[in-house]
């Protein structure tokens, strides 16, 4: 299914934001594809973020950017984008979360939280790294730690699906970022809608 159709279905379900990540595209292709997706998001009143590239986000007048800790520094991204755009930063340790918070990040995406099929489990408690944990209780420990020390809103990311999203929200996350859980489903719209409904029910508890 073309990317635009996937985004159309996701937006129709009521998602809050779409992050565009297209590492295999040239800059020109990314700008063309991004412009198409931005129009879909604007029409549906869904936030549109670009992954890793503040220059592309600026050119497209995106709502913000998603960065990893190895990407352009937050301060530099802020210089490029200005103060009104959102900066979401993915972190996998408390130290990273605290650093990003001091740099003025808008939101933290904590993870990756859960093990994906064929991925090895890697945990290094000494350095505060927590990647792809097998059980829900261990997976959300980092969210609890970050929530205790950082004021920025926290969402969960990495291997999240209907079976484990409850643990992520109970740990204090305000939401989740998902890809496989909806994009690999027979109907993206239906899968996203079910996830959104479950999140609403969990938050109401």
LUMKOLKE-130899 format. One record per atom (N, C-alpha, C, O): x negated, y, z; residue in three letters. Coordinates in steps of 0.001 Angstrom, whole numbers, padded with zeros to 6 digits, always signed. Layout:
N
XYZALA
...
//
This chain:
205
-000848-001197+000000UNK
+000000+000000+000000UNK
-000885+001249+000000UNK
-001809+001345+000807UNK
-000619+002193-000882UNK
-001415+003428-000901UNK
-001397+004137+000442UNK
-000421+004065+001189UNK
-002496+004823+000735UNK
-002623+005499+002016UNK
-001506+006518+002237UNK
-000994+006650+003349UNK
-001130+007232+001185UNK
-000071+008225+001327UNK
+001242+007584+001763UNK
+001977+008154+002570UNK
+001538+006394+001229UNK
+002774+005701+001601UNK
+002717+005231+003057UNK
+003717+005269+003773UNK
+001521+004783+003484UNK
+001368+004382+004880UNK
+001625+005568+005812UNK
+002316+005440+006822UNK
+001063+006710+005458UNK
+001250+007914+006272UNK
+002711+008344+006263UNK
+003249+008750+007293UNK
+003350+008256+005106UNK
+004767+008615+004993UNK
+005616+007778+005935UNK
+006491+008302+006623UNK
+005355+006470+005967UNK
+006116+005580+006841UNK
+005839+005876+008311UNK
+006758+005906+009129UNK
+004578+006093+008638UNK
+004218+006377+010029UNK
+004858+007677+010497UNK
+005389+007745+011606UNK
+004811+008708+009658UNK
+005413+009992+010018UNK
+006922+009882+010173UNK
+007514+010542+011027UNK
+007535+009054+009354UNK
+008990+008874+009424UNK
+009410+008197+010721UNK
+010560+008318+011142UNK
+008482+007485+011357UNK
+008810+006762+012592UNK
+008788+007673+013812UNK
+009366+007341+014847UNK
+008121+008827+013694UNK
+008062+009749+014820UNK
+006721+009837+015515UNK
+006663+010266+016667UNK
+005628+009443+014852UNK
+004309+009555+015473UNK
+003974+011025+015707UNK
+004501+011905+015027UNK
+003096+011284+016673UNK
+002727+012660+017014UNK
+001627+013216+016117UNK
+001598+014413+015831UNK
+000717+012338+015673UNK
-000441+012818+014907UNK
-000957+011734+013981UNK
-000772+010541+014224UNK
-001609+012173+012914UNK
-002281+011274+011967UNK
-003729+011704+011877UNK
-004021+012884+011683UNK
-004655+010730+012020UNK
-006078+010997+011861UNK
-006519+010417+010525UNK
-006335+009226+010273UNK
-007095+011246+009674UNK
-007574+010779+008381UNK
-009029+010354+008479UNK
-009904+011174+008757UNK
-009289+009067+008251UNK
-010639+008530+008231UNK
-010834+007781+006924UNK
-010186+006760+006691UNK
-011704+008267+006087UNK
-011929+007640+004783UNK
-013410+007714+004462UNK
-013831+008507+003620UNK
-014188+006895+005126UNK
-015649+006950+005029UNK
-016174+006586+003651UNK
-017276+007000+003289UNK
-015415+005823+002873UNK
-015905+005364+001582UNK
-015616+006360+000462UNK
-016045+006158-000674UNK
-014887+007439+000777UNK
-014551+008416-000251UNK
-015635+009485-000364UNK
-016307+009814+000614UNK
-015792+010016-001564UNK
-016658+011176-001739UNK
-015984+012378-001088UNK
-014803+012320-000745UNK
-016733+013468-000919UNK
-016140+014673-000323UNK
-014980+015173-001180UNK
-013938+015566-000656UNK
-015164+015155-002493UNK
-014102+015605-003389UNK
-012861+014741-003232UNK
-011748+015256-003126UNK
-013054+013420-003217UNK
-011923+012506-003052UNK
-011251+012690-001700UNK
-010028+012614-001587UNK
-012073+012936-000666UNK
-011542+013140+000674UNK
-010685+014402+000732UNK
-009637+014412+001379UNK
-011122+015452+000068UNK
-010350+016690+000043UNK
-009026+016512-000694UNK
-007991+017013-000256UNK
-009067+015796-001815UNK
-007836+015565-002583UNK
-006857+014720-001781UNK
-005676+015049-001674UNK
-007369+013615-001213UNK
-006521+012730-000415UNK
-006024+013450+000835UNK
-004864+013312+001222UNK
-006911+014216+001459UNK
-006531+014944+002657UNK
-005434+015961+002396UNK
-004525+016119+003211UNK
-005511+016650+001266UNK
-004490+017644+000926UNK
-003125+016987+000760UNK
-002105+017541+001169UNK
-003116+015797+000154UNK
-001856+015070-000025UNK
-001271+014654+001323UNK
-000073+014795+001565UNK
-002129+014144+002184UNK
-001670+013662+003486UNK
-001247+014828+004381UNK
-000291+014717+005148UNK
-001961+015935+004274UNK
-001595+017109+005070UNK
-000182+017578+004716UNK
+000590+017947+005601UNK
+000149+017563+003445UNK
+001479+017995+003031UNK
+002567+017087+003608UNK
+003631+017559+004008UNK
+002294+015789+003646UNK
+003249+014852+004244UNK
+003427+015177+005724UNK
+004549+015245+006225UNK
+002311+015376+006413UNK
+002359+015672+007845UNK
+003061+016998+008125UNK
+003846+017098+009067UNK
+002780+018012+007312UNK
+003414+019314+007501UNK
+004935+019201+007343UNK
+005693+019759+008136UNK
+005359+018483+006327UNK
+006792+018330+006069UNK
+007479+017613+007225UNK
+008613+017936+007579UNK
+006781+016630+007816UNK
+007344+015847+008912UNK
+007045+016456+010284UNK
+007448+015915+011314UNK
+006328+017599+010285UNK
+005940+018278+011525UNK
+005124+017371+012438UNK
+005361+017290+013644UNK
+004149+016688+011822UNK
+003214+015802+012517UNK
+001829+016417+012444UNK
+001424+016893+011383UNK
+001095+016419+013545UNK
-000256+016976+013550UNK
-001179+016172+012633UNK
-001102+014945+012571UNK
-002041+016881+011933UNK
-002965+016262+010979UNK
-004403+016559+011399UNK
-004814+017717+011460UNK
-005165+015498+011690UNK
-006560+015632+012094UNK
-007464+014908+011106UNK
-007071+013911+010501UNK
-008662+015414+010954UNK
-009673+014802+010087UNK
-010739+014161+010963UNK
-011129+014720+011988UNK
-011203+012999+010560UNK
-012215+012269+011315UNK
-013616+012750+010935UNK
-013979+012741+009759UNK
-014399+013168+011922UNK
-015840+013414+011806UNK
-016268+014686+011071UNK
-017353+015200+011343UNK
-015458+015210+010155UNK
-015921+016254+009242UNK
-015242+017603+009520UNK
-014164+017864+008985UNK
-015852+018458+010343UNK
-015246+019763+010599UNK
-015182+020643+009356UNK
-014286+021479+009237UNK
-016122+020465+008430UNK
-016080+021252+007194UNK
-014858+020902+006364UNK
-014205+021781+005801UNK
-014551+019607+006289UNK
-013364+019168+005551UNK
-012097+019610+006279UNK
-011130+020036+005648UNK
-012105+019509+007606UNK
-010956+019954+008391UNK
-010693+021439+008173UNK
-009542+021864+008071UNK
-011761+022222+008101UNK
-011624+023659+007873UNK
-011085+023929+006473UNK
-010183+024750+006301UNK
-011629+023247+005481UNK
-011192+023451+004097UNK
-009722+023096+003911UNK
-009016+023734+003130UNK
-009262+022069+004636UNK
-007874+021617+004511UNK
-006926+022350+005456UNK
-005712+022151+005405UNK
-007486+023200+006321UNK
-006693+023848+007363UNK
-005942+022792+008186UNK
-004746+022920+008452UNK
-006677+021752+008578UNK
-006107+020693+009412UNK
-005836+021240+010811UNK
-006330+022305+011181UNK
-005052+020504+011574UNK
-004738+020923+012944UNK
-005908+020676+013892UNK
-005957+021237+014986UNK
-006842+019839+013468UNK
-007986+019570+014323UNK
-008859+018473+013771UNK
-008752+018090+012605UNK
-009731+017971+014636UNK
-010725+016981+014223UNK
-010880+015933+015306UNK
-010673+016203+016489UNK
-011252+014720+014878UNK
-011585+013645+015809UNK
-013074+013362+015670UNK
-013570+013148+014564UNK
-013785+013361+016794UNK
-015231+013144+016791UNK
-015619+011967+017667UNK
-014978+011694+018682UNK
-016679+011272+017263UNK
-017341+010314+018127UNK
-018536+010987+018774UNK
-018931+012080+018368UNK
-019111+010347+019775UNK
-020223+010975+020503UNK
-021476+011104+019637UNK
-022364+011886+019977UNK
-021575+010373+018543UNK
-022722+010464+017650UNK
-022480+011434+016498UNK
-023356+011622+015653UNK
-021305+012049+016456UNK
-020986+012989+015386UNK
-021491+014386+015741UNK
-022196+014563+016734UNK
-021138+015354+014944UNK
-021567+016727+015173UNK
-021184+017170+016593UNK
-020080+016867+017046UNK
-022059+017872+017293UNK
-021740+018314+018651UNK
-020460+019139+018708UNK
-020136+019874+017775UNK
-019745+019007+019810UNK
-018463+019688+019967UNK
-018614+021202+019806UNK
-017785+021843+019158UNK
-019661+021770+020388UNK
-019866+023222+020303UNK
-020027+023672+018856UNK
-019505+024719+018472UNK
-020740+022896+018056UNK
-020912+023251+016650UNK
-019603+023103+015883UNK
-019264+023940+015047UNK
-018869+022027+016179UNK
-017565+021833+015535UNK
-016636+022996+015860UNK
-015878+023456+015006UNK
-016703+023470+017117UNK
-015864+024590+017525UNK
-016252+025869+016783UNK
-015383+026669+016439UNK
-017547+026070+016533UNK
-017991+027234+015770UNK
-017431+027216+014360UNK
-017059+028253+013811UNK
-017376+026021+013779UNK
-016873+025879+012415UNK
-015361+026056+012360UNK
-014842+026738+011476UNK
-014659+025444+013303UNK
-013202+025405+013254UNK
-012528+026589+013936UNK
-011389+026926+013612UNK
-013221+027218+014873UNK
-012586+028277+015641UNK
-011928+027725+016891UNK
-011886+026513+017101UNK
-011420+028610+017709UNK
-010917+028209+019023UNK
-009531+027634+019055UNK
-009120+027088+020079UNK
-008784+027736+017957UNK
-007377+027322+017986UNK
-007160+025887+017534UNK
-006074+025343+017737UNK
-008151+025265+016934UNK
-007994+023901+016434UNK
-008282+022870+017528UNK
-009103+023103+018416UNK
-007602+021741+017450UNK
-007785+020675+018429UNK
-009047+019881+018128UNK
-009367+019624+016968UNK
-009761+019494+019176UNK
-010906+018596+019045UNK
-010679+017406+019969UNK
-010672+017544+021193UNK
-010496+016246+019368UNK
-010323+015003+020108UNK
-011631+014235+020027UNK
-012164+014038+018935UNK
-012157+013799+021164UNK
-013447+013107+021176UNK
-013295+011708+021756UNK
-012739+011546+022843UNK
-013777+010704+021051UNK
-013770+009329+021548UNK
-014967+009110+022458UNK
-016093+009473+022116UNK
-014720+008515+023620UNK
-015783+008257+024601UNK
-015659+006827+025119UNK
-014568+006258+025156UNK
-016790+006259+025518UNK
-016779+004890+026042UNK
-017431+004797+027411UNK
-017727+003701+027885UNK
-017659+005944+028051UNK
-018212+005934+029402UNK
-017765+007186+030137UNK
-017358+008170+029520UNK
-017844+007139+031461UNK
-017473+008290+032281UNK
-018400+009472+032001UNK
-017948+010615+031934UNK
-019694+009198+031837UNK
-020647+010258+031548UNK
-020315+010992+030264UNK
-020368+012221+030214UNK
-019973+010244+029229UNK
-019597+010862+027961UNK
-018340+011708+028127UNK
-018251+012809+027583UNK
-017377+011197+028875UNK
-016123+011914+029090UNK
-016361+013237+029808UNK
-015789+014264+029442UNK
-017209+013205+030832UNK
-017485+014417+031597UNK
-018228+015446+030741UNK
-017957+016644+030827UNK
-019163+014971+029916UNK
-019890+015876+029031UNK
-018942+016537+028034UNK
-018992+017751+027835UNK
-018084+015742+027411UNK
-017145+016286+026420UNK
-016182+017264+027064UNK
-015816+018273+026461UNK
-015770+016966+028291UNK
-014858+017859+028997UNK
-015510+019222+029238UNK
-014869+020259+029072UNK
-016780+019214+029629UNK
-017510+020465+029856UNK
-017677+021265+028568UNK
-017773+022492+028594UNK
-017712+020548+027434UNK
-017868+021216+026144UNK
-016550+021786+025625UNK
-016521+022447+024587UNK
-015455+021528+026353UNK
-014171+022111+025980UNK
-013343+021281+025015UNK
-012577+021832+024224UNK
-013488+019956+025069UNK
-012695+019098+024198UNK
-011209+019228+024546UNK
-010852+019429+025706UNK
-010352+019111+023535UNK
-008912+019229+023738UNK
-008331+017979+024367UNK
-007465+018054+025239UNK
-008811+016828+023923UNK
-008294+015544+024389UNK
-009385+014493+024285UNK
-010251+014575+023414UNK
-009348+013501+025175UNK
-010299+012396+025156UNK
-009608+011116+024723UNK
-008526+010792+025211UNK
-010231+010392+023810UNK
-009769+009061+023414UNK
-010718+008056+024056UNK
-011866+007930+023631UNK
-010256+007347+025064UNK
-011111+006445+025833UNK
-011040+005040+025252UNK
-009960+004479+025068UNK
-012210+004488+024969UNK
-012259+003139+024411UNK
-013516+002945+023574UNK
-014442+003752+023655UNK
-013560+001908+022786UNK
-012493+000940+022537UNK
-012238+000049+023751UNK
-013167-000352+024452UNK
-010971-000249+023983UNK
-010573-000902+025224UNK
-010494-002421+025149UNK
-010932-003106+026073UNK
-009951-002949+024077UNK
-009666-004379+024028UNK
-010444-005083+022922UNK
-010754-004503+021881UNK
-010740-006318+023178UNK
-011508-007126+022228UNK
-010706-007355+020961UNK
-009527-007705+021008UNK
-011368-007151+019821UNK
-010759-007466+018543UNK
-011264-008831+018090UNK
-012361-009251+018457UNK
-010466-009507+017303UNK
-010839-010829+016808UNK
-012180-010779+016089UNK
-012420-009901+015259UNK
-013048-011726+016413UNK
-014376-011877+015803UNK
-015394-010865+016318UNK
-016528-010835+015841UNK
-015005-010037+017283UNK
-015953-009103+017886UNK
-016486-009687+019189UNK
-015751-010343+019927UNK
-017736-009452+019464UNK
-018314-009890+020730UNK
-017922-008935+021840UNK
-017730-007740+021612UNK
-017807-009474+023041UNK
-017568-008628+024201UNK
-018907-008098+024680UNK
-019852-008860+024883UNK
-018981-006805+024857UNK
-020222-006198+025340UNK
-019893-005295+026514UNK
-019114-004352+026376UNK
-020476-005576+027656UNK
-020223-004754+028834UNK
-021553-004431+029494UNK
-022376-005322+029705UNK
-021765-003179+029817UNK
-022954-002768+030526UNK
-022515-001824+031638UNK
-022463-000609+031448UNK
-022199-002394+032803UNK
-021659-001594+033897UNK
-022673-000585+034428UNK
-022294+000490+034894UNK
-023966-000928+034361UNK
-024994-000034+034877UNK
-024981+001307+034162UNK
-025150+002355+034784UNK
-024781+001266+032849UNK
-024763+002484+032057UNK
-023363+003040+031849UNK
-023180+004027+031136UNK
-022388+002414+032465UNK
-021025+002919+032370UNK
-020349+002624+031052UNK
-019334+003244+030732UNK
-020882+001692+030274UNK
-020299+001387+028972UNK
-019292+000255+029112UNK
-019545-000728+029808UNK
-018171+000397+028461UNK
-017130-000625+028540UNK
-016521-000786+027156UNK
-015788+000084+026685UNK
-016828-001902+026508UNK
-016398-002083+025132UNK
-015733-003440+024941UNK
-016310-004477+025269UNK
-014521-003421+024412UNK
-013789-004624+024043UNK
-013711-005651+025174UNK
-014219-006765+025054UNK
-013073-005258+026262UNK
-012874-006174+027363UNK
-011747-007147+027035UNK
-010809-006805+026315UNK
-011848-008372+027576UNK
-010866-009398+027280UNK
-009573-009255+028069UNK
-008502-009572+027551UNK
-009646-008794+029289UNK
-008440-008741+030115UNK
-008029-007305+030365UNK
-008869-006408+030438UNK
-006721-007094+030495UNK
-006173-005747+030596UNK
-006675-005009+031830UNK
-006965-003815+031752UNK
-006786-005694+032970UNK
-007200-005014+034194UNK
-008584-004398+034046UNK
-008810-003270+034482UNK
-009513-005128+033434UNK
-010853-004597+033230UNK
-010856-003501+032174UNK
-011592-002520+032283UNK
-010027-003676+031153UNK
-010039-002745+030029UNK
-009646-001341+030421UNK
-010162-000379+029853UNK
-008752-001197+031373UNK
-008247+000128+031703UNK
-008973+000774+032882UNK
-008639+001898+033257UNK
-009948+000102+033469UNK
-010699+000692+034577UNK
-011312+002033+034182UNK
-011301+002981+034967UNK
-011841+002110+032979UNK
-012492+003332+032535UNK
-011500+004486+032443UNK
-011846+005624+032759UNK
-010278+004208+032015UNK
-009266+005259+031956UNK
-009011+005820+033343UNK
-008912+007035+033515UNK
-008905+004948+034330UNK
-008673+005402+035705UNK
-009830+006269+036196UNK
-009617+007301+036831UNK
-011048+005844+035898UNK
-012223+006609+036311UNK
-012242+007988+035672UNK
-012507+008989+036339UNK
-011961+008034+034384UNK
-011975+009304+033668UNK
-010878+010221+034195UNK
-011106+011417+034381UNK
-009692+009673+034436UNK
-008580+010475+034935UNK
-008896+011099+036289UNK
-008415+012189+036603UNK
-009704+010409+037090UNK
-010058+010925+038417UNK
-011024+012098+038346UNK
-011045+012933+039251UNK
-011827+012175+037282UNK
-012920+013141+037225UNK
-012755+014226+036162UNK
-013445+015245+036203UNK
-011854+014014+035223UNK
-011753+014913+034070UNK
-010328+015433+033930UNK
-009366+014685+034105UNK
-010198+016710+033618UNK
-008870+017324+033500UNK
-008247+017158+032120UNK
-007025+017226+031989UNK
-009052+016945+031097UNK
-008523+016825+029736UNK
-007577+015636+029626UNK
-007812+014606+030256UNK
-006511+015759+028836UNK
-005607+014623+028626UNK
-006357+013429+028041UNK
-007314+013592+027284UNK
-005908+012230+028403UNK
-006585+011001+027976UNK
-005612+010103+027218UNK
-004484+009876+027656UNK
-006067+009600+026078UNK
-005330+008562+025374UNK
-006225+007330+025266UNK
-007449+007437+025337UNK
-005610+006166+025095UNK
-006367+004934+024914UNK
-006555+004633+023440UNK
-005718+004991+022611UNK
-007668+003967+023116UNK
-007950+003628+021721UNK
-008717+002311+021663UNK
-009510+002012+022556UNK
-008482+001529+020620UNK
-009250+000311+020398UNK
-008529-000966+020772UNK
-008455-001315+021950UNK
-007995-001669+019781UNK
-007372-002970+020006UNK
-006056-002914+020747UNK
-005629-003924+021305UNK
-005405-001777+020772UNK
-004157-001628+021520UNK
-002981-002121+020682UNK
-002871-001813+019495UNK
-002111-002888+021321UNK
-000912-003387+020658UNK
+000233-003463+021668UNK
+000092-003002+022801UNK
+001342-004031+021271UNK
+002519-004074+022147UNK
+002275-004883+023418UNK
+002893-004621+024449UNK
+001378-005866+023347UNK
+001158-006732+024504UNK
+000293-006097+025585UNK
+000348-006515+026741UNK
-000509-005090+025225UNK
-001400-004506+026233UNK
-001204-003005+026454UNK
-001852-002424+027324UNK
-000331-002377+025687UNK
-000152-000924+025803UNK
+000365-000524+027178UNK
+000082+000576+027653UNK
+001125-001414+027823UNK
+001649-001107+029152UNK
+000552-000846+030161UNK
+000678+000053+030993UNK
-000526-001619+030104UNK
-001629-001448+031044UNK
-002351-000121+030801UNK
-002848+000507+031736UNK
-002402+000291+029549UNK
-003070+001546+029201UNK
-002298+002736+029771UNK
-002895+003652+030337UNK
-000996+002724+029625UNK
-000165+003818+030133UNK
-000139+003815+031664UNK
-000185+004876+032287UNK
-000066+002637+032263UNK
-000062+002554+033727UNK
-001362+003099+034323UNK
-001372+003609+035444UNK
-002447+002989+033575UNK
-003737+003483+034055UNK
-003828+004998+034013UNK
-004741+005579+034599UNK
-002888+005649+033325UNK
-002876+007105+033312UNK
-003005+007752+031950UNK
-003002+008979+031853UNK
-003118+006960+030890UNK
-003202+007539+029549UNK
-001874+008183+029176UNK
-000812+007664+029518UNK
-001932+009312+028476UNK
-000702+009983+028054UNK
-000188+009430+026729UNK
+000927+009740+026311UNK
-000998+008617+026079UNK
-000600+008034+024812UNK
-001678+007100+024294UNK
-002645+006808+024998UNK
-001513+006630+023061UNK
-002478+005706+022464UNK
-002695+006048+020998UNK
-001826+006615+020336UNK
-003874+005688+020510UNK
-004172+005771+019084UNK
-004248+004351+018552UNK
-005006+003535+019076UNK
-003478+004045+017525UNK
-003442+002686+016990UNK
-003592+002714+015474UNK
-003241+003692+014813UNK
-004117+001623+014943UNK
-004234+001471+013504UNK
-003712+000104+013085UNK
-002665+000005+012445UNK
-004445-000955+013446UNK
-004044-002302+013053UNK
-002651-002675+013536UNK
-001909-003362+012834UNK
-002298-002224+014729UNK
-001021-002613+015326UNK
+000170-002192+014476UNK
+001229-002817+014540UNK
+000007-001141+013683UNK
+001120-000740+012822UNK
+000795-000904+011330UNK
+001666-001277+010544UNK
-000455-000626+010941UNK
-000793-000677+009514UNK
-000841-002099+008963UNK
-000676-002301+007760UNK
-001067-003088+009832UNK
-001089-004478+009384UNK
+000271-005154+009512UNK
+000410-006336+009199UNK
+001266-004417+009965UNK
+002603-004977+010134UNK
+003347-004998+008796UNK
+003026-004213+007905UNK
+004338-005887+008644UNK
+005122-005922+007404UNK
+005781-004580+007087UNK
+005879-004187+005924UNK
+006230-003884+008127UNK
+006813-002555+007967UNK
+006116-001594+008917UNK
+006275-001695+010133UNK
+005347-000668+008370UNK
+004646+000312+009199UNK
+005645+001161+009979UNK
+005455+001425+011166UNK
+006696+001580+009312UNK
+007703+002416+009954UNK
+008328+001715+011153UNK
+008452+002303+012227UNK
+008724+000451+010967UNK
+009368-000292+012056UNK
+008397-000548+013200UNK
+008754-000403+014369UNK
+007149-000935+012856UNK
+006160-001234+013895UNK
+005833+000017+014710UNK
+005707-000043+015933UNK
+005698+001143+014023UNK
+005402+002393+014725UNK
+006571+002815+015597UNK
+006373+003297+016713UNK
+007772+002640+015104UNK
+008963+003016+015870UNK
+009076+002186+017139UNK
+009405+002710+018204UNK
+008803+000886+017023UNK
+008854+000003+018196UNK
+007804+000415+019218UNK
+008078+000443+020417UNK
+006593+000736+018741UNK
+005535+001176+019647UNK
+005928+002475+020352UNK
+005716+002619+021556UNK
+006495+003412+019607UNK
+006912+004692+020179UNK
+008005+004486+021231UNK
+007982+005111+022291UNK
+008940+003623+020932UNK
+010019+003347+021887UNK
+009482+002701+023156UNK
+009941+003002+024258UNK
+008505+001807+022994UNK
+007917+001171+024176UNK
+007149+002187+025007UNK
+007219+002161+026236UNK
+006416+003083+024350UNK
+005700+004128+025078UNK
+006662+005014+025860UNK
+006392+005365+027009UNK
+007770+005372+025248UNK
+008755+006209+025932UNK
+009329+005493+027155UNK
+009534+006104+028204UNK
+009584+004197+027006UNK
+010122+003430+028135UNK
+009107+003307+029264UNK
+009470+003379+030438UNK
+007843+003123+028914UNK
+006786+003004+029921UNK
+006601+004316+030682UNK
+006407+004310+031898UNK
+006660+005428+029974UNK
+006489+006723+030615UNK
+007662+007085+031512UNK
+007531+007887+032437UNK
+008807+006484+031227UNK
+010009+006785+032014UNK
+010048+006019+033334UNK
+010859+006328+034207UNK
+009173+005021+033484UNK
+009173+004204+034700UNK
+008699+004999+035912UNK
+008638+004462+037018UNK
//
